[in-house]
Amino acid sequence: MVSWASTLHVSSKRSKGDHFISYDNQAVVAFVINSTHASDAAQDFTPLIVCADDFGLEAGVDEAIVALAQQGRISATGCLVQAPGFEASAKQLKGLPLDLGLHLNLTEPLGQTGLCMPLGQLLMRTYTRVISRKAVAQQIETQLDLFERHLGQVPDFVDGHLHVHQFPVVREVLIQAVQRRYSQHLPWVRDTRAAPPDKRLPARQRLKAWLIGALGATSLIRLAHQARMQSNETFAGAYDFDRPHPDYALMLRTWLTPARAKMLVMVHPAKYASPELAFGQKRVEEYRVLSSDSFAQFLTQQRCQITRLSTLLDLHAHKT
C-alpha cells in the first residue's frame, strides 16, 4: 500500500501514469478539527464535511464510525434505522460531535416490513412513476419515527442508501414529509453532484461519480431549496468497488486537491467485516486510511477543517 507520509513532498515532475499530486512533508503546526465555533485562527481553513454512511449495518461499521468521530475524522453519519442492532448501537452516538442523519433505505433487506426492492427494480419503478406513492410515504414515515425514537432528536440531515433519496417520487414524498414534520428545524439534504471530473482518476471511476449525480440530484436540490432546505455544495467519495481503482489514500487525496468549501466526502469505513458485508475489505481499508496520522497531516497541509454542516448552516440549535 502507498503510505501517505512517503508521498507527501513537493514535486513538479510526474512520472508516466502518475495520476496524483504530492506535497511537502513539513511539520504539523496545528490541526483544527470539528470546532463548533470557528476561531479567528481557523478562518482561512476550508470547511469540509466527511460523512460516514451505514451506521447500524453491523458492529464493525458502527465501531469504526464511533472511533473516527472520537478522532475528529468525520463530522456526520447516516443511520440505517431498520437494522436489527440499531437500537442498541444508537446509544454509542450520544455526545459525539456529529450530524446525525436518516440514511433512507428502500433496497437493503434488514428485516423490515413494507417497501423494499432491488436497486434496478426501484430505479425502473420510480423513473416510470408506477411505484406506490403511499408505500413510499409509509416507509419514509416509519424510518423517521424510528430515527426519533432511538436517537431522541430530529435528523440533522437526510440522504439515501444507494442515493435513493433523489429518485423520482421518493424525492417529492421525502421533501414533503420533512417539511411537514420539521418545519421549525429543517434538516439539510445530501447533494450528490460531484465536482468536475478529475482526469487523474480512471475513466470508469469518473463515470460512477457522474452517474450518481445524474440520477436525480438536480431535481432533488431544486425541490429542497423550494422547501427552504439547504445542502452541501459539492460531493466526493464515490468510486466503483467492483472495478479496478487506485489505492484509497490516493483517491482521497485526489478528491481533496483542491478541497472546496462545504464539500461533502462520502466514506464507508469498517474496523472489521463479516463475510456477509458487501465490499467488506474495501471498508476496512477506508477505515485504515481515515484513522491514520498521515490523513490528519494531509488535511492540515491542505488547510481543511472537518466540520459539521449544521454548524456552518446554523441548523444545530435543536440539538440537545
C-alpha positions as CSV (number, residue, x, y, z in Angstrom):
1,M,0.0,0.0,0.0
2,V,1.1,3.6,-0.6
3,S,2.0,5.5,2.5
4,W,0.6,9.0,2.9
5,A,3.8,10.1,4.5
6,S,6.0,8.6,1.8
7,T,4.3,10.6,-0.9
8,L,4.0,14.0,0.7
9,H,6.7,16.0,-0.9
10,V,6.8,18.9,-3.4
11,S,7.5,17.8,-6.9
12,S,6.7,19.4,-10.2
13,K,7.6,16.2,-12.0
14,R,5.2,13.4,-12.7
15,S,6.2,10.1,-14.0
16,K,4.2,8.4,-16.7
17,G,1.0,7.1,-15.3
18,D,1.3,9.1,-12.2
19,H,-2.2,10.5,-11.6
20,F,-1.6,12.1,-8.2
21,I,0.0,15.3,-6.9
22,S,2.4,15.1,-3.9
23,Y,3.0,17.7,-1.2
24,D,5.7,19.0,1.1
25,N,6.2,16.8,4.2
26,Q,6.5,19.7,6.7
27,A,5.9,19.5,10.4
28,V,2.3,19.8,11.6
29,V,2.0,23.1,13.5
30,A,-1.8,23.0,14.2
31,F,-4.7,20.8,13.2
32,V,-8.1,22.4,13.8
33,I,-10.9,20.0,13.6
34,N,-14.6,19.7,14.5
35,S,-14.9,23.1,16.1
36,T,-18.5,24.2,16.7
37,H,-17.4,27.8,16.9
38,A,-14.8,28.9,14.4
39,S,-12.0,30.9,15.9
40,D,-10.1,33.6,14.2
41,A,-7.1,31.3,13.8
42,A,-9.3,28.9,11.7
43,Q,-10.9,31.4,9.5
44,D,-8.8,30.5,6.5
45,F,-9.4,26.8,6.7
46,T,-11.6,25.2,4.1
47,P,-14.7,23.6,5.9
48,L,-15.1,20.0,4.8
49,I,-17.9,17.6,5.6
50,V,-16.9,13.9,6.0
51,C,-20.0,11.7,6.2
52,A,-19.8,8.0,7.1
53,D,-22.7,6.0,5.7
54,D,-24.4,2.9,7.0
55,F,-24.3,3.3,10.8
56,G,-26.2,0.3,12.2
57,L,-25.3,-2.1,9.4
58,E,-23.1,-4.2,11.6
59,A,-20.7,-4.0,14.5
60,G,-17.5,-3.4,12.6
61,V,-19.1,-0.5,10.8
62,D,-20.5,1.0,14.0
63,E,-17.2,0.7,15.9
64,A,-15.3,2.4,13.0
65,I,-17.7,5.3,12.9
66,V,-17.6,5.9,16.6
67,A,-13.8,5.7,16.6
68,L,-13.4,8.1,13.7
69,A,-15.8,10.6,15.4
70,Q,-13.8,10.5,18.5
71,Q,-10.7,11.2,16.5
72,G,-12.4,14.1,14.7
73,R,-12.0,12.4,11.3
74,I,-15.7,12.5,10.4
75,S,-18.4,15.1,11.0
76,A,-21.6,13.2,10.1
77,T,-23.1,9.7,9.9
78,G,-26.1,8.4,8.1
79,C,-28.2,5.9,10.1
80,L,-29.8,2.7,8.8
81,V,-32.5,2.8,11.5
82,Q,-34.2,-0.5,10.5
83,A,-31.1,-2.6,11.1
84,P,-31.7,-5.2,13.8
85,G,-28.9,-3.9,16.1
86,F,-29.6,-0.2,15.5
87,E,-31.5,0.5,18.7
88,A,-28.6,-0.8,20.8
89,S,-25.9,0.7,18.6
90,A,-27.6,4.2,18.6
91,K,-26.5,4.7,22.3
92,Q,-22.9,4.9,21.1
93,L,-23.7,8.1,19.2
94,K,-24.7,10.0,22.2
95,G,-22.5,13.0,22.8
96,L,-20.4,12.6,19.7
97,P,-19.6,15.7,17.7
98,L,-21.6,14.5,14.6
99,D,-24.5,15.5,12.5
100,L,-26.9,12.5,12.6
101,G,-29.0,11.8,9.6
102,L,-31.5,9.3,8.2
103,H,-29.9,7.1,5.6
104,L,-33.2,6.3,3.9
105,N,-33.3,2.6,2.9
106,L,-35.5,1.2,0.2
107,T,-33.3,-1.6,-1.1
108,E,-31.5,-3.4,1.7
109,P,-33.4,-6.2,3.4
110,L,-32.8,-5.6,7.0
111,G,-35.8,-7.5,8.4
112,Q,-38.2,-4.6,8.0
113,T,-41.7,-4.7,6.7
114,G,-43.0,-2.5,3.9
115,L,-41.4,-1.3,0.7
116,C,-38.1,-2.9,-0.2
117,M,-36.8,-4.0,-3.6
118,P,-33.5,-4.4,-5.5
119,L,-32.0,-1.2,-6.8
120,G,-32.6,-2.0,-10.5
121,Q,-36.3,-2.6,-9.8
122,L,-36.6,0.5,-7.7
123,L,-35.0,2.6,-10.5
124,M,-37.4,1.3,-13.1
125,R,-40.5,1.8,-10.9
126,T,-39.6,5.3,-9.8
127,Y,-38.5,6.6,-13.1
128,T,-41.7,5.2,-14.7
129,R,-43.6,6.6,-11.7
130,V,-45.5,3.3,-11.3
131,I,-44.3,2.9,-7.7
132,S,-46.9,3.3,-5.0
133,R,-46.6,6.8,-3.6
134,K,-48.4,5.6,-0.5
135,A,-45.9,2.7,0.1
136,V,-43.0,5.2,-0.3
137,A,-44.6,7.6,2.2
138,Q,-45.3,4.8,4.7
139,Q,-41.7,3.7,4.6
140,I,-40.3,7.2,5.0
141,E,-42.6,7.9,7.9
142,T,-41.7,4.7,9.6
143,Q,-37.9,5.3,9.3
144,L,-38.3,8.9,10.5
145,D,-40.3,7.6,13.5
146,L,-37.5,5.1,14.3
147,F,-34.8,7.7,14.0
148,E,-36.5,10.0,16.5
149,R,-37.4,7.1,18.9
150,H,-33.9,5.6,19.1
151,L,-31.8,8.8,18.9
152,G,-34.1,11.2,20.8
153,Q,-33.8,14.0,18.3
154,V,-34.9,15.0,14.8
155,P,-32.5,14.4,11.9
156,D,-29.8,16.9,11.2
157,F,-29.9,15.7,7.5
158,V,-31.5,13.2,5.2
159,D,-29.9,11.2,2.4
160,G,-30.3,7.7,0.9
161,H,-28.7,4.3,0.9
162,L,-27.6,3.9,-2.7
163,H,-28.8,7.5,-3.1
164,V,-32.5,6.6,-3.3
165,H,-33.5,9.9,-1.7
166,Q,-33.0,11.6,-5.1
167,F,-35.1,9.2,-7.2
168,P,-38.4,10.4,-8.7
169,V,-41.5,10.0,-6.4
170,V,-39.1,9.3,-3.5
171,R,-37.7,12.8,-3.5
172,E,-41.1,14.5,-3.7
173,V,-42.5,12.4,-0.9
174,L,-39.4,12.8,1.3
175,I,-39.3,16.6,1.0
176,Q,-43.0,16.9,1.8
177,A,-42.6,14.6,4.9
178,V,-39.6,16.5,6.1
179,Q,-41.2,19.9,5.6
180,R,-44.4,18.8,7.4
181,R,-42.6,17.2,10.3
182,Y,-39.7,19.6,10.9
183,S,-40.8,23.0,9.6
184,Q,-39.1,24.7,12.5
185,H,-35.8,22.8,12.2
186,L,-35.4,21.7,8.6
187,P,-32.6,19.2,8.1
188,W,-30.1,19.6,5.3
189,V,-30.1,17.2,2.4
190,R,-27.2,15.5,0.5
191,D,-26.5,16.8,-2.9
192,T,-24.7,14.1,-4.9
193,R,-23.5,16.3,-7.8
194,A,-19.7,15.8,-8.0
195,A,-17.1,18.4,-8.7
196,P,-15.8,18.5,-12.3
197,P,-14.3,15.1,-13.2
198,D,-10.6,14.8,-12.3
199,K,-8.7,13.2,-15.2
200,R,-6.1,11.9,-12.7
201,L,-8.7,9.2,-11.8
202,P,-9.6,6.3,-14.2
203,A,-12.4,6.9,-16.6
204,R,-14.7,4.3,-15.1
205,Q,-14.3,5.9,-11.7
206,R,-15.2,9.3,-13.0
207,L,-18.2,7.8,-14.7
208,K,-19.5,6.3,-11.5
209,A,-19.3,9.7,-9.7
210,W,-21.1,11.5,-12.6
211,L,-23.8,8.8,-12.9
212,I,-24.8,9.1,-9.2
213,G,-25.5,12.8,-9.5
214,A,-27.3,12.3,-12.8
215,L,-29.9,10.1,-11.2
216,G,-31.9,12.9,-9.9
217,A,-29.7,15.3,-7.8
218,T,-30.6,18.4,-9.7
219,S,-34.3,17.9,-9.3
220,L,-33.9,16.9,-5.7
221,I,-32.0,20.1,-4.8
222,R,-34.4,22.3,-6.7
223,L,-37.3,20.8,-4.6
224,A,-35.2,21.1,-1.4
225,H,-34.4,24.8,-2.0
226,Q,-38.1,25.5,-2.7
227,A,-38.8,24.0,0.7
228,R,-36.1,26.1,2.3
229,M,-33.8,23.1,2.9
230,Q,-30.1,23.6,2.5
231,S,-27.4,21.2,1.2
232,N,-23.7,20.6,0.7
233,E,-22.2,22.4,-2.2
234,T,-20.2,19.6,-4.0
235,F,-19.7,15.9,-3.5
236,A,-16.9,13.4,-3.5
237,G,-16.1,9.9,-2.4
238,A,-18.0,7.8,-4.9
239,Y,-16.0,5.0,-6.6
240,D,-16.8,1.7,-8.2
241,F,-15.9,-1.0,-5.7
242,D,-16.2,-3.7,-8.4
243,R,-13.8,-2.1,-10.8
244,P,-10.0,-1.7,-10.6
245,H,-9.2,1.6,-8.8
246,P,-6.2,3.3,-7.3
247,D,-5.2,3.0,-3.7
248,Y,-7.9,4.6,-1.5
249,A,-5.4,7.0,0.1
250,L,-4.5,8.3,-3.4
251,M,-8.2,8.7,-4.4
252,L,-8.9,10.6,-1.3
253,R,-6.0,12.9,-1.8
254,T,-7.1,13.5,-5.4
255,W,-10.7,14.3,-4.3
256,L,-9.4,16.9,-1.8
257,T,-6.9,18.6,-4.2
258,P,-8.1,21.2,-4.0
259,A,-10.8,20.9,-1.4
260,R,-13.9,23.1,-1.9
261,A,-15.8,24.8,0.8
262,K,-18.8,22.8,2.0
263,M,-17.7,19.7,0.0
264,L,-19.2,16.5,1.4
265,V,-16.9,13.5,1.2
266,M,-18.8,10.2,1.5
267,V,-17.0,7.3,3.3
268,H,-17.8,3.7,4.2
269,P,-15.5,2.7,7.0
270,A,-15.4,-0.6,9.0
271,K,-13.0,-1.7,11.6
272,Y,-13.6,-5.3,10.6
273,A,-16.1,-7.0,8.3
274,S,-18.2,-10.1,8.5
275,P,-18.2,-12.4,5.4
276,E,-21.7,-11.2,4.6
277,L,-20.7,-7.5,4.5
278,A,-20.7,-6.2,0.9
279,F,-17.2,-4.9,-0.1
280,G,-16.0,-5.6,3.5
281,Q,-12.3,-5.3,2.9
282,K,-12.7,-2.1,0.9
283,R,-14.5,-0.7,4.0
284,V,-11.7,-1.9,6.3
285,E,-9.1,-0.1,4.0
286,E,-11.1,3.1,4.2
287,Y,-11.0,3.0,8.0
288,R,-7.3,2.3,7.9
289,V,-6.7,5.4,5.8
290,L,-9.1,7.7,7.6
291,S,-7.8,6.9,11.0
292,S,-4.1,7.3,10.1
293,D,-1.9,10.1,11.3
294,S,-0.9,10.8,7.7
295,F,-4.5,11.7,6.8
296,A,-4.6,14.3,9.6
297,Q,-1.3,15.7,8.4
298,F,-2.6,15.9,4.9
299,L,-5.7,17.8,6.0
300,T,-3.5,20.3,7.8
301,Q,-1.3,20.8,4.8
302,Q,-4.4,21.3,2.7
303,R,-5.8,23.6,5.3
304,C,-9.0,21.6,5.6
305,Q,-11.2,21.7,8.7
306,I,-13.6,18.8,9.2
307,T,-16.8,20.5,10.2
308,R,-20.5,19.7,10.8
309,L,-22.6,21.2,8.0
310,S,-25.3,22.0,10.5
311,T,-22.8,24.3,12.2
312,L,-22.0,26.1,9.0
313,L,-25.6,26.5,8.2
314,D,-26.6,27.3,11.8
315,L,-29.1,24.4,11.9
316,H,-27.9,22.8,15.1
317,A,-29.8,24.9,17.7
318,H,-32.3,22.0,18.2
319,K,-29.6,19.6,19.3
320,T,-29.7,18.6,23.0
